[in-house]
């Protein structure tokens, strides 16, 4: 894969709303990063005993104003259960080939049902069936048991599958409604960090927070922004 470095630093005049820059960066990644899922992000939630857990999810949109990003999941999954008791989350995008990273901290709340319905309707029927057929994060006896469960739930929904769960007995795609246990979350950003890879590991970082984080920070629209030193200034061996 060919690296595409777009810039080795952030602008001198930092943007007043970093979510616009985050939105543009995700679009740049889709165009240039050469990744299968450039919208993938690591999502961290907090469970019982204040124990964190992380997984990769797909960010489906970044809405710069008023300032949230969206992902979809099974509400009964581990992440969904943890979000019921602690809505604080952290997310990281990292695009190594273009030398950029975004860190976001915030609060996750369920998306409006209409938004979840609209997105679910755009998914392929197989993915829609999967939302009904798999009890995400629950233990299963075997792969065969999972496939049998998907077939049984397809039958309950009136779907006639073919020789496997990816084919139909006829050519007409079924109409499948969104299950109540599946939908979107909006992560309302409270802190955002933009990171640009620099030469000799002198990276460029800036962090936006609701309140002042350093004596030299600049206040913009109620949010403070400050440049941060990179993790290391030494050349990798």
N, C-alpha and C positions, 0 to 999 in steps of 0.2 A: 504494500500500500504506500502511496506517495503522500508525504506530509505536505500540508498546505497551511503555512503560517500566515495568518491574515494581518497580524500586528504584534509587536512585542511589548505593547503597553496600552493602558487605558488612556483616554484623553485627559489633558491637563484640567479642563473644566468638566468635572464629573456630572453626569446627567441628573436632573432633578428627580426623575422617576426611573429607577434601574430596571423596572419590569419591562419597559419598552426595549431596553437593550437586551434583556433576557429573551424576549420574544424574537428579536432579530437574530440573536445568536442561535436559537434553535432552528430557525429557517436556514441560516448559513450552514449549520451542521447537516441538515437534510440535503443541501445542494453539494457540499464539499467534503464531508467527513468520510464518505465511503463506507458507512455503517449500514447494516441491515435495519436496525431500529435506532435511528439517531435521536428519537424522542424518549429513549429509555432513561430511567433515573432510578437511583437507589433511594428507597423510601424507608425511613426508620420510624417505628412506633415504640411505645413503652408499655410493657405489660405488668403483670403482678410482680411485686417486689422491686419495682423500678428497674426491671431488666429490659434492655433494649432488644429489638429484633429488626432485622433489615432484609429487604428483598428488592428485586428489580420489578418495576411496573412501568407502564407506558403513559407518558404525559400526553393527553390528547389536545390540550390547548393551554396557552398562556394568555390570560386576559389582563393586559397591562393596566387598564382602568376599568374597575376600581382596584385591581391588584390581587389576582388569584390564579392558580393553575388547577387543572382538572385531570383526574384519573378515574378509572372505573374498576370495580371489583365485586366480589361476592361479599355482601355485608356480614355473612355468617362465618367468613374466613377468620384466621387468627388476627390479621390486621384489623378487620372489621370489629371483632370482639374487643380488641385492645382500644380501639378508638371510642368505643362506648363509654369507657371509664377514664380515658385520658386522651384528649383530642390534640395534644401537642405532638408535632411531627417535625422531622427534618428530611430534606431531600437534596440529592446531589446529582447534577449532570456533569459528566466528564467526557470531553472529546479530545482524545490524545492527539489525533492526527492534525488537528487545527490549533492545538495548544490553548484550549479554553476550558474553564470550569465555572459552574454556578452552584452556590450553596444557598439553600432557602430554609428558613425556620418559620413555623407558623402554626396555625390552628386549622384542623380539618373538620369540615361540616358536610353533611350530605347535600348533594346537588338537588335542586328542585326535581320532582318526579317527571315533569314535562321534559326537562333536559335529558334525563336518563332514558325516557321513552324514545326521544328523537334519535339519540345516538344508537340505542339498541336496534332500532329499525334499519340502520345502515349496515349492520353486521351481517356477514354471510350466515345462511341458515344453520350451517354446521356449528359456528361459534354460538349462535343463539341457543341451539339445542344443548351445547356443552354447558351453558349457564344453568340449565335445568338439570342436566344429567350428572354433574359432578358436585359432590358436597365438599367444597374446597377446604383443605386443611384437616379433614377428618381421615382417620385411618381406614384403609381398605384391605380386604382379605387378599386380593390379588388383582392383577391387571384384567384378568378374565371377568372377575366379579364387577369391576368398574364398567367394562363394556356391556355386560349383561344389564347393569343398572341403567345405563344410557339407553339401551334398546327398550327396556321396560317403560321408562319415562317418555320415550318417543311414542310408544304405543298409547300411553295415557293421553298424550297430546294429539293423538290422531294422525301421527306421522308414520308412514310405511317406509321403513329403511330397506335398502337393498342387501347385498351380500356382506357389507360392512357398515360401520356407522358414518362413513363419508359418502355413501351413495343412497339414492332413493329408488323406489320401485317404478316411479314415473318421472317425467321430466319437469313437472311443475313444482317449483320451490314452495315449501309450506309457509303459511303465515304463522309466526310464533310471537306471542306477546312476551314482554319483559317479565321475568319472575320477580316477585316482590322482594326477594332477598338479594337482588343484584342491582347495582346502580353506580352513580358517580359520587365523588367527593370533590369539594373545592378546598384547596389549601390556601387560606388567606395569609399572605406573607407578612410577617412582622420583622424579619431580618433577612437581608439579601447580601451575598458576597459575590462579586465578580472577580475572576482570577484569569490572568493572561500569562502564559509561559514566556519567560525572558531568557536571554542569552546568559550562559554561565550560572544558570539557576537563580538569577536575580529577577524573580517573577514580580508581576504587578498585581496588587490586590486592593480592593476597596470594599468596604462593608457599610451598608445602610441599616440603621436601626431607628426605632421610634424615639429614642432619647439619646442624649450625648454619650458617646463612648470614649471620647478622648478630648483633651483640652483644645486640640487644633481642628476639631471637626467643624464642618460647615452645615448649617441647618437649611434644609430645603423642604418646603411644604410640610412642615411638621415632622420630618424625618431627618435624622442626623447622618452624615456620611463622613467617613474617615479612611485614609489610606492606611494599610497595615503592612508591616514588614513580612517578607516571605518566610517560609518555614526554614530554609537553609540558604546560605550564600556560597556553599562549597560545590565544586564541580563533582558530578557523580563519577565514581571510579570506572 
